[in-house]
């Protein structure tokens, strides 16, 4: 029975249905909504679909004929993916429709960019469009579903690496809400990314030894942290010692008395969204640049690290960067004469330990 087009009574949509019998006697039942509501065009689609199914059964599937949506589902099942990645891919699939992997080329990428991000900065296009599609296509190529593809990377203007001086970091902590200050100190004292800090669990913290282990890092590798003394004291004063370390934000009700607790980890991992309101308020009260982001605290840690050690290889290892070239921007970033102020901020006066210094080999 060849594929036919019928209109569903319930929705009025045209549907391609039927059973295809192959030369070896096997059969395949098929049912799918047509892409067009025009009967003549839907009939042409059904005929082309039947021909493709018969050809694939006889010769095997050609590379690139698998659907992009199928590759996305396989990619999401292959390993845990963040909510941001899922959201970006859902938006991309909605814009693309039902297309094959062979249709994903540079022209398609340009069309998607104009449709989804017509006025976005190059970094946004790279992060939210090119990177998710490139990951899915690489996943599909490893499974033999398509050939490997290359996409043009939008040229990004060189950005200024921003950081805080020790006195500015002190002002930030003094002006931050009490529940937020320990988290900001953790970012400055360890160089952890905000998402990594939010997901840190007490079972991976050794307060007596002044250290912790990050398991869910950007590169997927374990990272060992050594705490400066000031951070040890701050963590020791946190009210809870189970579950997530930076777990709770206390919010007052409209009457100023009732309170409710909100878990940081329940918020979306996007643009510092976990602490966006508190972060903006702290910057405002401290008189700091309102365009600073929580990620600039990682830049602060790295620039302080180099100021104390003058060792790019150690900075690369301690910060878990993939190459020394990526940390060269932190060399000579700070004004001269900040070393004692940095040690005083971290509680390191009289010690030789620098922020993030690993007493043992890291990433082994």
C-alpha positions as CSV (number, residue, x, y, z in Angstrom):
1,X,0.0,0.0,0.0
2,X,1.6,3.2,-1.1
3,X,1.7,6.3,1.1
4,X,-1.4,8.4,0.9
5,X,-2.5,11.8,2.1
6,X,-5.6,12.0,4.3
7,X,-7.1,14.9,6.2
8,X,-7.7,14.3,9.9
9,X,-11.3,15.0,11.0
10,X,-10.2,16.2,14.4
11,X,-7.7,18.9,13.4
12,X,-8.1,19.2,9.6
13,X,-4.4,18.7,9.1
14,X,-3.1,16.6,6.2
15,X,-1.4,13.4,7.3
16,X,0.8,11.0,5.3
17,X,-0.1,7.5,6.2
18,X,0.3,4.0,4.8
19,X,2.3,0.7,4.9
20,X,5.3,0.2,2.7
21,X,6.2,-3.4,1.7
22,X,9.9,-4.1,0.9
23,X,11.3,-6.7,-1.5
24,X,12.3,-9.0,1.3
25,X,8.6,-9.2,2.5
26,X,9.1,-6.9,5.5
27,X,6.8,-4.0,6.0
28,X,7.0,-0.6,7.6
29,X,3.9,1.4,8.8
30,X,4.2,5.1,8.4
31,X,2.3,8.1,9.7
32,X,3.4,11.7,9.7
33,X,1.9,15.1,9.3
34,X,2.5,16.7,6.0
35,X,4.6,19.9,5.9
36,X,2.0,21.6,3.6
37,X,-1.7,22.0,3.9
38,X,-2.0,22.0,0.1
39,X,-3.2,18.5,-1.0
40,X,-1.2,18.5,-4.2
41,X,2.1,19.5,-2.5
42,X,1.4,17.0,0.3
43,X,0.9,14.3,-2.3
44,X,4.3,15.1,-3.9
45,X,5.9,15.0,-0.4
46,X,4.4,11.5,0.2
47,X,5.7,10.2,-3.1
48,X,9.2,11.6,-2.5
49,X,9.1,10.2,1.1
50,X,8.1,6.7,-0.1
51,X,10.9,6.8,-2.8
52,X,13.5,7.8,-0.2
53,X,12.4,5.0,2.2
54,X,12.6,2.4,-0.5
55,X,16.0,3.6,-1.7
56,X,17.3,3.7,1.9
57,X,16.1,0.2,2.5
58,X,17.8,-1.1,-0.6
59,X,21.1,0.9,-0.6
60,X,21.3,1.9,3.0
61,X,20.8,5.4,4.3
62,X,22.8,8.1,2.6
63,X,24.9,10.3,4.9
64,X,23.1,13.5,5.8
65,X,19.5,12.1,5.4
66,X,18.9,11.7,9.1
67,X,16.8,14.5,10.6
68,X,18.5,17.3,12.6
69,X,15.8,16.8,15.3
70,X,16.9,13.1,15.6
71,X,20.5,14.2,16.1
72,X,19.5,16.7,18.7
73,X,17.6,14.0,20.7
74,X,20.6,11.7,20.5
75,X,22.9,14.4,21.6
76,X,20.8,15.3,24.6
77,X,20.6,11.6,25.6
78,X,24.3,10.9,25.2
79,X,25.3,13.0,28.2
80,X,23.8,15.4,30.8
81,X,23.3,18.8,29.2
82,X,22.6,22.1,30.9
83,X,19.2,23.8,30.7
84,X,20.6,26.6,28.7
85,X,21.8,24.1,26.0
86,X,18.4,22.5,25.9
87,X,16.7,25.9,25.6
88,X,19.0,27.0,22.8
89,X,18.5,23.8,20.8
90,X,14.7,23.9,21.3
91,X,14.7,27.4,19.9
92,X,16.9,26.4,17.0
93,X,14.8,23.3,16.1
94,X,11.6,25.4,16.2
95,X,13.1,27.9,13.7
96,X,14.5,25.1,11.5
97,X,11.5,22.8,11.2
98,X,11.9,19.3,10.0
99,X,15.2,19.4,8.0
100,X,17.9,16.9,7.3
101,X,21.4,17.1,8.5
102,X,22.6,17.8,5.0
103,X,20.6,21.0,5.0
104,X,22.7,22.4,7.9
105,X,25.4,24.4,6.1
106,X,26.8,27.9,6.3
107,X,23.8,29.4,4.3
108,X,21.4,27.8,6.8
109,X,23.5,29.2,9.7
110,X,23.4,32.7,8.2
111,X,19.6,32.5,7.7
112,X,19.2,31.3,11.3
113,X,21.4,34.1,12.6
114,X,19.3,36.7,10.7
115,X,16.1,35.2,12.0
116,X,17.0,34.6,15.6
117,X,19.7,37.0,16.4
118,X,19.5,39.9,13.9
119,X,21.0,42.5,16.2
120,X,23.0,40.3,18.6
121,X,26.7,40.7,19.4
122,X,29.1,38.2,17.8
123,X,29.7,36.6,21.2
124,X,26.0,36.0,21.6
125,X,25.7,34.4,18.2
126,X,28.6,32.2,18.8
127,X,27.4,31.1,22.3
128,X,23.7,30.7,21.6
129,X,23.6,29.6,18.0
130,X,26.9,28.3,16.4
131,X,28.2,26.4,19.4
132,X,25.0,24.3,20.1
133,X,24.6,23.5,16.4
134,X,28.3,22.7,16.0
135,X,28.1,20.3,19.0
136,X,25.1,18.5,17.5
137,X,26.7,18.2,14.1
138,X,29.9,16.8,15.6
139,X,27.9,14.3,17.6
140,X,26.1,13.2,14.4
141,X,29.3,13.0,12.4
142,X,30.8,10.6,15.0
143,X,27.9,8.3,14.5
144,X,28.3,8.4,10.7
145,X,25.0,10.2,10.1
146,X,26.7,13.1,8.2
147,X,30.0,14.6,7.2
148,X,31.8,16.9,9.5
149,X,31.0,20.5,8.9
150,X,32.8,23.8,9.5
151,X,31.1,27.1,10.2
152,X,32.4,30.6,10.0
153,X,33.1,32.1,13.5
154,X,32.0,35.7,13.7
155,X,34.9,38.0,14.4
156,X,34.8,39.4,17.9
157,X,36.3,42.7,18.9
158,X,39.0,42.4,21.5
159,X,37.5,43.0,24.9
160,X,39.0,44.6,28.0
161,X,39.7,42.2,30.8
162,X,38.1,43.7,33.9
163,X,39.1,43.0,37.5
164,X,38.9,44.5,41.0
165,X,41.6,46.0,43.1
166,X,41.8,44.7,46.7
167,X,40.1,47.8,48.1
168,X,37.4,47.6,45.5
169,X,36.8,43.9,46.4
170,X,36.5,44.9,50.1
171,X,33.9,47.5,49.2
172,X,32.0,45.0,47.2
173,X,31.9,42.5,50.1
174,X,30.9,45.2,52.6
175,X,28.1,46.4,50.4
176,X,26.8,42.9,49.4
177,X,23.8,41.3,51.2
178,X,24.9,39.1,54.1
179,X,23.8,35.9,52.3
180,X,25.7,37.0,49.1
181,X,29.0,38.1,50.6
182,X,30.5,34.6,51.3
183,X,29.7,33.5,47.7
184,X,31.5,36.5,46.3
185,X,34.4,35.9,48.5
186,X,34.5,32.3,47.3
187,X,34.7,33.5,43.7
188,X,37.5,35.9,44.4
189,X,39.4,33.5,46.6
190,X,39.3,30.5,44.3
191,X,38.6,31.6,40.8
192,X,35.6,29.3,40.5
193,X,32.9,30.1,38.0
194,X,29.6,31.1,39.4
195,X,27.8,27.9,38.2
196,X,30.6,25.8,39.7
197,X,30.3,27.6,43.1
198,X,26.5,27.3,43.1
199,X,26.8,23.5,42.6
200,X,29.4,22.9,45.2
201,X,28.2,20.5,47.9
202,X,29.4,20.4,51.5
203,X,30.5,16.7,51.1
204,X,33.2,18.0,48.7
205,X,34.5,20.6,51.2
206,X,37.2,20.0,53.8
207,X,37.1,23.0,56.0
208,X,39.8,21.6,58.4
209,X,42.2,21.2,55.4
210,X,41.0,24.4,53.7
211,X,40.2,22.8,50.4
212,X,37.4,21.6,48.2
213,X,36.8,19.6,45.0
214,X,34.8,20.8,42.0
215,X,33.4,18.0,40.0
216,X,31.1,19.8,37.5
217,X,33.5,22.2,35.8
218,X,33.3,23.8,32.4
219,X,35.9,21.4,31.0
220,X,34.4,18.4,32.7
221,X,37.6,17.8,34.7
222,X,38.0,17.6,38.4
223,X,39.5,20.8,39.9
224,X,41.0,21.0,43.4
225,X,40.7,24.3,45.3
226,X,42.8,25.6,48.2
227,X,41.0,28.2,50.3
228,X,42.7,31.3,51.6
229,X,42.3,31.8,55.4
230,X,39.6,34.5,55.0
231,X,37.4,32.2,53.0
232,X,37.8,29.4,55.5
233,X,36.5,31.7,58.2
234,X,33.6,32.8,56.1
235,X,32.5,29.3,55.2
236,X,32.9,28.2,58.8
237,X,30.3,30.8,59.8
238,X,27.7,29.6,57.3
239,X,24.6,28.3,59.2
240,X,24.2,25.0,57.3
241,X,26.7,22.2,56.7
242,X,24.7,19.9,54.4
243,X,23.6,20.0,50.8
244,X,24.7,22.9,48.6
245,X,27.2,25.2,50.3
246,X,25.7,28.4,48.9
247,X,22.2,27.2,49.2
248,X,19.9,29.9,50.5
249,X,18.8,33.4,49.8
250,X,16.6,34.9,52.5
251,X,13.8,37.1,51.1
252,X,11.5,39.3,53.2
253,X,7.8,39.4,52.5
254,X,5.8,42.5,51.8
255,X,5.1,43.0,55.5
256,X,8.8,43.1,56.2
257,X,8.5,40.2,58.7
258,X,7.8,37.0,57.0
259,X,10.6,35.3,55.2
260,X,11.0,32.6,52.6
261,X,14.0,30.8,51.4
262,X,15.0,30.4,47.7
263,X,17.6,27.8,46.6
264,X,20.2,29.4,44.3
265,X,20.5,26.1,42.4
266,X,16.8,26.3,41.5
267,X,17.5,29.3,39.3
268,X,18.5,29.2,35.7
269,X,22.2,29.2,34.9
270,X,22.2,32.1,32.6
271,X,24.0,35.5,32.7
272,X,24.6,35.3,36.4
273,X,20.8,35.0,36.9
274,X,21.3,33.2,40.2
275,X,22.4,36.5,41.9
276,X,21.5,39.2,39.3
277,X,19.5,41.4,41.7
278,X,21.8,41.1,44.6
279,X,24.9,41.6,42.4
280,X,23.5,44.8,40.9
281,X,22.6,46.2,44.3
282,X,26.1,45.5,45.7
283,X,27.8,47.2,42.7
284,X,25.5,50.2,43.1
285,X,26.1,50.6,46.8
286,X,29.9,50.0,46.4
287,X,30.1,52.7,43.6
288,X,31.6,50.2,41.2
289,X,31.1,49.9,37.4
290,X,27.5,48.6,36.9
291,X,28.6,46.6,33.8
292,X,30.8,44.3,35.9
293,X,29.7,40.7,36.0
294,X,30.3,37.9,38.5
295,X,32.6,36.3,36.0
296,X,34.9,39.3,36.4
297,X,35.7,38.0,39.9
298,X,37.4,35.0,38.1
299,X,39.5,37.6,36.2
300,X,40.2,39.3,39.5
301,X,41.5,36.0,41.0
302,X,43.6,35.3,38.0
303,X,45.2,38.8,37.9
304,X,45.9,38.6,41.7
305,X,47.4,35.1,41.2
306,X,49.9,36.3,38.6
307,X,50.7,39.4,40.7
308,X,51.8,37.1,43.5
309,X,53.5,34.3,41.6
310,X,54.5,35.7,38.2
311,X,54.0,32.1,36.8
312,X,51.7,31.6,33.8
313,X,52.0,27.8,33.9
314,X,50.9,27.7,37.5
315,X,48.0,30.0,36.8
316,X,47.0,27.8,33.8
317,X,46.9,24.7,36.0
318,X,45.3,26.3,39.0
319,X,42.6,28.0,36.9
320,X,42.1,24.9,34.7
321,X,42.6,26.8,31.4
322,X,43.4,24.7,28.3
323,X,46.5,26.6,27.3
324,X,49.0,29.2,28.6
325,X,48.0,31.5,25.7
326,X,44.6,32.0,27.4
327,X,46.1,33.3,30.6
328,X,48.7,35.6,29.0
329,X,46.2,38.5,29.2
330,X,46.5,38.4,33.0
331,X,50.2,39.1,32.9
332,X,51.1,42.6,34.2
333,X,47.4,43.5,34.4
334,X,47.4,45.0,37.9
335,X,49.3,48.2,38.8
336,X,52.5,47.5,40.6
337,X,52.6,47.3,44.4
338,X,49.4,45.4,45.0
339,X,50.9,42.2,46.4
340,X,50.7,43.1,50.1
341,X,47.1,44.4,49.7
342,X,46.1,41.1,48.0
343,X,47.6,39.1,50.8
344,X,46.0,41.2,53.4
345,X,42.6,40.8,51.7
346,X,42.9,37.0,51.6
347,X,44.4,36.7,55.1
348,X,47.7,35.6,53.7
349,X,50.0,38.2,55.4
350,X,53.1,36.3,56.6
351,X,52.4,33.2,54.4
352,X,53.6,32.2,50.9
353,X,50.3,30.9,49.8
354,X,48.6,32.6,46.9
355,X,44.9,32.5,45.9
356,X,44.1,29.2,44.3
357,X,47.6,27.8,44.9
358,X,47.5,24.0,44.8
359,X,49.8,22.4,47.4
360,X,49.5,19.2,45.4
361,X,49.3,18.4,41.7
362,X,46.0,19.3,40.2
363,X,43.8,17.6,37.6
364,X,45.5,14.2,38.1
